[in-house]
Amino acid sequence: MSEEFIFGLLSTAAGRLERVRAMKLGLTHDFYPIDTAADQPYVVKVRAGSGLTIEGLTLFYTIDGRAPGKSSSLSVAMKRTTIEWDTLTWSYLEEWTGEIPGQSQGTHVQYVIEGITNTGRKISCPYIDLTVIESMSESFDQSFVERLSRKNSSGVFGFYVNEHTTAKWLEESVIYQVFVDRFAPDPDKAFLNPIDRSGIYGGTIKGLISKLDYLKDLGISCLWLTPIFPSPSHHGYDPKAHNTIEPRLGSEADWDELVCQCQKRDLRIILDFVANHISCEHPAFESAQNNQDSLTYDWFHFRQWPDSYDCFFDVPEQPEVDSDNPQVRNYLIDSACYWLKKGCSGFRLDYAHGVTHAFWSAFSNTTRTINPESITIGEITSSPDLVRSYANRMDGCLDFKLLEFLRGFFVLNTLSVSQFSKGLDQHFAYFADHLLLPSFLDNHDMNRFLWIVNGDRRRLKLAALCQFTLPSPPIIYYGTEVGLSQLVSLGRLEESRLPMLWNENKQDKEILSFYKELIALRRQNNRLWKTRQSLILDDHKGIYGYQCGNLYVILNNSSENHKLTLANFSDHEHEMMLKSEAENSWHSSFNSLNLMAYSGVVMRRKIFIE
């Protein structure tokens, strides 16, 4: 994934076109209730797409924990509510709607959707006739269609009735992503020097413990650890187990000490958790591959046993699991609860859209019973409408759309100031209070920001200044704050996962000092960032200014120095709180602000009445 390929196939016009076509095939349910408060009806919608004529649909639901079915369920006859013409598929599309009556707080609502076609064929949602795509272009995303048709193989959808509130600590966090193998070795050891960057560099939990004072001094309040569970890879996103620690990273005693030391420093820990797939070395998969009568055979979707099965991005070493299988669901959720009891504060959910909404509803509900302040943050590299559908199933989702805006404006120059401002306004209004959207400039799956701006620290600091003055909690990818970049452009993901710079002679002290100031500003003014009012939109000069409470953020995203006269800034009432370049200056007597190229400032009004 590079800076131009944030959303995979959805990053290209051709990919988006094929995805839209795929979503309009068969019978699909992608309108999930996002408001699940008590005692209100829940609207369920499905789309009958190209090549499918529906005579009737019935929604069967349960509220007592039993799996829904004709014999065990209440039922609602769904109605065809709209018919629309779709030029893209050159066919009529239908929307059918059913309404589940309001339920009391804590109710587990589960439902299935079954129907009959005009030929008398019985179907259940989701349903896609794969023969329909045979006449389509060779570029058609057939693998997506096949995956979509199996994504909810049980056909069971569900949610918990609740008024979900996100823990306040997450809203006020500054999060630091630690790639454990690449962050810090044991205190008495140096990083290893593998012959290939996909090898082991030797970072450990003990090494992380030794650097907690550094992180605390930086201003971090929450650590996000990439997977620490047993795995054959350096990255850990192919777990062999979910309730123990990879031995090369440390022991359970090391984990306990990490939790203890973090608590002393008011640092929280969230763990990367993979529910979509596992390692082919996981005992459950080895058992299923060796014996079709295995108790774990149904954990997986074998196309042809034993060597053909669904796997993550067609990587055989990472077989996908059926998260709606009761055994799988219990195993994964029990493992998550185990870590909450061991001091973890929540989870970053890897490739979350590979797993059903029903699973995440159960995951969130159960983990909240263990720790009411635990949180879940989903990784969903898809469209904003899909991201928003996880409201009340997760506390938040990583903000990939904002990342696209930030890179488009600060790196690629594909957005003007006014386009950037409008994009931000629409984006935050679209999500409103449905989900928290932690922001980031880069991560372990893409080129580092400093690399794509050719090492220009001015542009990194400018983008970070914007990131840290937007509503959602910011994330720092390890090493960004000391100028860690990469050696070559991303051809494989390991290029952006070099070991942390601990040699002070190799650290960029200017960037580090700026990040400390920026984090302090963020945390001292947490309540102000939720609102933003655009004040300056100058497409010609590349100047963008906005107000957050009594703070004013002014950014110069151009290669030219600019002198601005701020007519509405009264003499001596405003002062400079932070500047990304030392040469930036404010002359209060003349209401004059000098901004260097690719730089920004934060001004404060001294007297302010809300």
N, C-alpha and C positions, 0 to 999 in steps of 0.2 A: 504494500500500500504506500504510494508516494503522495506528495502534496496535491497532485492532480487526480488522485484515485482514492479519495477518502471513503467513498461509498461503494467501492467495488464496481460492478457493472452499472450501478445507478449513477456513477460519476460521468457517464457518457450519454449523449443524446440517444444513440442507438440502443444502449442498454436500458435506458428508461422507457423507450418505446416498446421494446419487447416485454419488459416487466408489466407495463400497463396492459398489453394484450393478454399476457398470461393471467392477470388478475381478473380478467373479464370472461374467463372460460368457466363452464360448469356452475356448480352451486358453492358459493363461498360465503364465509361469515367473517368479516374483518371490521365490523362495527361492534366493539365491545363496550358495555356500559362503563363509563369512567367515573360517574357519580354513584357511589354505592351506599349512600346514607340510608338510615333506617326509615321504614314506613313510607316509602315512595315507590311508584311503579318503575320497573326496569325494562327499557325498550330494547328488543333484540331484532336486528335487521340482517337479512341475507340477500345476496344478489344471485339471480338466475341469469347466467350469461349466455354467450353465443352457443348455438347448437343444442340448447336444452329447453324443452317446453314443460312447465310444471302445471299439473292439475290441482295439486293441493299440498300444503306443508303443515306439519304439526310440531309444536314445541312441547316436549315432555320434560318436566323438571321435578326435582326433589328438594326438600328443605330439611330432611332428617338424617343426612349423611349417607343414605343408600345411593348406589349408582342408579342413574335414571334409565328407565326403560318403560315399555308400554304397561307392564304389569305392576310396576312399583311407583309410578309417577302420577303427578297431576299433569294436566295437559291444557294447552292453549292452541286453538286453531289460528294459524297465521293468515294474514290477509295480504293480497297483492295491493300495494299502496301506490306504486308508480310504474309507469312504462315509459322508457325514454329511448330515443334513437341514438345509436353510437356509430359515428362514421368510421372510427378506427377499426372496429370489427365488422362494419357493414351489416349490422343486425340490431334488433330490439333487445334491450336489457330490461329486466324486471327487478323491482325491489319488493320483498315480502317482509312484513313486520308482525311481531308478536309482543305481548306485554306480560311480564311476570308481575303479579301483585306485590306490593310492598311487604317487606318482612322485618322482623324485629332485629335489633342489634345482635351481631355475632352469628347470625344464621349462615350456614354454608349452602349456597344455592348452586346446584349442578343441573345442567340441561343438555339435551341432545335435540337435534332437528332432523326429522324424517319426512320424506315426501314420496309422491308418486308422479310419474311423468304421464304424458298423454298416450304413451304406448303401454301403460300399465306397469312399467318398471318401478320397483321400489328402490329408493336411494336414501342415503343419509349424508349429512353435511359434515366435512367437506367432500365434494364429489367432483371429479374431473375425468371425463372420458378421454384417455390418452390418445385414442385413435383420431380425435379431432385435430391434433397438431401435426399429423402425418403430412397433410397437404400444405403446411406452412413452410416458410423459408428455412433454409438450413441453419441460419443464424439464430433462429428462435430458441429461446432459453428453455430447452426441453428439460434439462436437469432441474431447473427451478420448478417447473410444472410438476414433475414427478415428486419432488420433495414436498411441494405444497399439498399434493394429494395424500401424502402420508404424514404430514406434519402433526396432525391430530388424529393419529390412526384409530384411537379409541372413539373419536367423535364426541367426546364428553367435554363440554365447556363449563366454566364455573367461576364463582367469585364469592368472597365473604362480605356480608353486609357490615359495613363499618364506616365510621367517620375518621378516616385516616389522617393523622397529624404527624408531621415529621419532627423528629427531635431537634430542639433548638440548637444543640451543639453542632449539628451538621451545617445548619444555615450559617453559622459564624466561623466555620473552620477555614483554615488554610491547609490544604492537603499536599503531602509530599509523596510521590510515587517512588518506592524503593524496589529496584530490580535486584533481588537479594544476592544472586550469584555475582553481580557486577558492582555491588556497593562497597563492601568493606570486608577484608579477610579477618581472621582472628588477630587480636592486637599484637601478637608476637610474630606474625607472619606477613609475607608480601603476597600480592596477587600472583597467581600462576601465569604461565605464559604458553597457552596451548598453541598448537601449530595452525589451528583454524578458529575463527571467531565463533563458531558454533560449539566450541569446546567449553570446558569448565575453567572459570577464572578463580574460583575459591572464595567467593563471598559467603559469609556465614551469619547466623543470628548473633553469635558472640561479637562478631565484627560490628554489626549494627548497634548492639548495646554500647560498644565503646565510642560510638559517634552520636549518641543521644544528646549530649551537651551541645555539640555543634548544631544539631537540628533545633534544639530549644533556643539557642542563641540566635539562630536564623529567624525564629518566630513561628515555626511550624506548630500546629495544634493537633494534626492527625496524620498518621502514617498509613499509606496504602502499600501493602506488601504483595508483590507478585507471588504466584503459588509456592507454598513451602511444603507441599505434600510430596510423598515419594513419587518419583518420575524418572524415566530414562533420559530425559532431555535437560538441557541447561535452563530452559525457561519454565518448565513445570506445568505447562498448559495441557499436558496429557497424563493425568494422575493415575498412579497404580493403586492408590487408596486415598481416602478423604479424611481419615481420622488419626493419622500419624504424621510424623515429620520426616522429610527426606534426610537420611543420616548425614550426608555430606554438608547439609546446612546447619545441623545441630540436633539437639535432643529435646525431649519434653521438659527437662530441667532448664535448658536454655530458654525455651519459650516462657516458662514460668518466671524466670529472671527478667526476661524482656518485659513482660506484663508488669511486674513489680516496679522496675525502673521507669517505665513509661508513666505509671500511675503517680510516682513521686514527682514527675515533671509535668503532670497534667497533659500528657500526650495520649491520644486514643489510637487504636489500631483497627484497621479494616483489612480483611483478607480477600485475596482474589479467589473466587470459587467457580469451578467449572462444572456445569450440570448437563451440558449438551453432549459431551463425549468423554471418553476415558482413554487410557493407554491400552494397546493390544496385550500388554503384559499384566493388566489387571486380572486378578484371579477369577472374577465373574466372566470376563470374556474368554479367558483360557478354558474355563470349564465348558462354556457354551460352544466353543469351537471344537472341543474334543468330544462332545457328547450331546446329541440332539435331545436326549432325555434330561439334560441338566436342568436344575431348578432356575438357572439364570439364562436359559436359552431365549426366553421371551423378553429378556432385557433388550434385545437387539433385533434389527430387521435384516434377516438373512435373505438376500435375493436368491442365492443358490448356496446352500451350506456345503462346505464350511468356509470357503474362501471369497465369496462375493457377498458384501454386506454394505449397508449405509455407513459412510465415514465422513469425517469433517473435511470438507473441501477435497474429497477424493483421496485423502491421505490414509492408506490402509492401516498405518500404525495408530490411528485415532478413531476407532469405531464409535458411532453415535449410539446413545442409549435412548430407550423409550421412557421419557420422564413421567408419562402418565400411567405406566405400569405401577401398580401399588407397591410392589417390592422395591422398585427403583426409587420411587418417590420417598418411601420411608427411609431407605438407605441414605439418600442425599440429604433429606431434611434432618434426620437424626445426626448426621455428621456435622451439619451446620450448627445445630443446637449444642453439640459437644464443644465446639470452639467458643461459643458464646459463654458457656459455663466456665471455660478456661480463660476468660478475660478479653476475648475479642469483642469489638463494639459494633461489628456489622460486616457487610460483604460488598465487594465489587463483583458483579455477576458477568462472567465472561460469555460472549456471544449469546446474549440473553434471548434474542429473537429466534434462536434455534429451538427454544423450549416454549411450551404452550403457556398461554395466559393462566389457565387453570392451575398449572404447576406453581407459577409464581404467586398466585393468590394463596395457595396452601403454604408455600414457603414463608411468605411474609407473615401470615397469620400465626403460624406455629412459632417462628423465631421471636415474634413479639411477645408471646406468652412466656418465653424464657427471660427476655430482657426487653421491657416496654420501650427502652430508648435505643434499641438496636436499629440499624438502618440497612437499606439495600439500594445499591446504585447499579443500574443496568448498562451494559455495553450493547447498544443497538445501532448498528451502522446502516440505518434505513431512513425512510422518509419521516418527516415530522409527524404526519398523521398516525403512523404506526407507533412512533415513540410515545405520543400523547395517550395512546390506548392503554399504556401500562400504568396510568394513574390509578391510585388506590391498590395497586399490586406491588408497587415499588415506591420508595421515597424519592428517587430521582433517576435520571439517566445522563450519562456523559453527553456533553453538548457538541456533537459532531457538526451540526449545522452551524453553530457559532464558530467552530474551528474553520469551516469553509469561508465564512464571512471574514474572519480575522486574516486568513491567508490571502483571500482575494483582495483585501484592502491594503494590508501592510507588506505583502510579498509580491503578488502577481500583478498588481495594478489593474485588475479587472473590474474594480468597483470604484466609482467616484465617491467623494465625501457624502453627497446627498443620497446616493444609492446605499452606501454603508449605513447611514443613519436610519433611512427608511427600513432597511432590512432588519436592523436591531429592533426598531419599534414594533414591526409586525411580528417578529419572532417571539419577543417577550409577551406581547399581547395574546398571541395564539396559545401559549402555554399557561398564561396567567398564573394561578396558584395550583394548577393541577399537579405539577412535578417540579422538583428542584433540578437545576441543570448545571452541575459542576463543569467549569470551563477549563480548557487546557490549550497550550500552543503546540504541543507535540506529545508523543508517547513512544512506547517500545515497538510500535508497528508502522512507523513512518519516519521519513527524514526529519532530523532535528531542525528546529526553527533556525538556529544559528547557522546551520549548514546551507539552508536554502536562501539565506540572505548573504551568502558568501562571507560569513564571518563578521558582518557589520554589526558591532555591538549596539550601535545607536538604534538600529531598527528592532533589535530584540527588546531593548529597554522600552522603546516606544510602544510596541505591541503589548508588552507586559503591563505597562501603565494603563492601557485601555482595559486589558483583561481584569486587572485588580480593582477597577472602578466600575465594573458592571455588576448586576445583581447577584449572581450565583457564586458559590464558593469556588475559589481558584485552586487549580492543581499545578504543582511544579514537578516536572519530570527530573529525576535525580541528575545532578550535575549541571543543569541549565544555569543555575545561579553562580557557577564558577567558570562558565564558558566552555563546558564540555561539548564537543561537536562530534564529527565522525571523519573518517579518512577518505572514503569514497561514497558516491551517491548510492542510494538504496537499490541494490539488485536483489538482495536478500535481507531479511529483517535484522539480522545480527549486526549490520553496519551501524545501526543507531543504538547499539547496546554495549559500547565500550566501557571499560572499568572506570569507576569514579576517580576524579583527580583529587588526590589527597596531598600531593607535593605542593606546598605553598608557592614554590617558584613557578609552577605550571598553572596555578589558578588565576583567573582574571579577577583581581581585587576590585576593579571598578564596577564590574557587574555584580559581584557579591555585595558590595557596600550599597549599591542601588536597591537590590532585592531586599536587604534588611530594612531599609527605609520604607520601601513600598509595602512590605508585609506589616510593618508597624502602623503605617497610615491606614491600611485596610482594617486591621483589628481594632484600632482606636475609634473608628467611625463606622462600625458595622451597620448601624441602623440607617445610615444615609444612602447606601448603595441600591436600595430596592426601587428608588425612583430616579428617573433621569429625564431631564428636559433639554432638548437641543437648543443651543444659543447661537452658534456660529456654524454656518454651512457654506464654505467657500470652495467650490469645485476647482476654480482656476488656481488658487494658491495651495490647495490641499490642506486647508485648515479646518479642523473639526473641534468645536467646543460644546460642552454640555455641563449642566448644573445638577449636582446631587446635594440637596439640602443647602448648607452654606459653603459648600465646596464647588469649585469650578475647575473642570478638566479641559485643558486646551492642548490640542495635538497638531503638530506640523508634520504631515506625512508627505513631504516633498523634499527634493534635493536642494532647495534654495533656502537661505536664511530669510526670515520675515520679521518686520517690525510692525506690531499691531497697536492701534489705539483703541483701548477699551472704554468707549464713551460712557457706559453705564457704571463703571467702577469708580466710585467716589474717592476723592483724595484721602489717603491715609486710612481708609476703611478696609483695605484689602492687603493681604500679605501672601508671600509665596511659601507654601508648605513643603513642596517637593519639586525637584527639577531633574530631568533625566540627563541633561548635559550641564556641566559647570558654567558654561558661557551664557546660558539663558538668564535673563535679568528682567526685573520689574522696577520701573521708575514711577513711583506713586505720584510724584508731583506733576507728571505729564500723562498719567494713565497710560503709560507706554510699556509694552511687553516685547522684548526681543527673544525670538525663538530661532535657535539654530536648526539647520536641516535635520530631518528625521529626529525630532525631539518633542518633548511635551513637559507641561508643568501642571501642578495642582495649586490653585489659589484658594484662599480662605477669606470669607467676609468676617471681620472681627465682631461686628454687632449683627446678630441675626435673631429674629423672632419668628418661630414657626406658627 
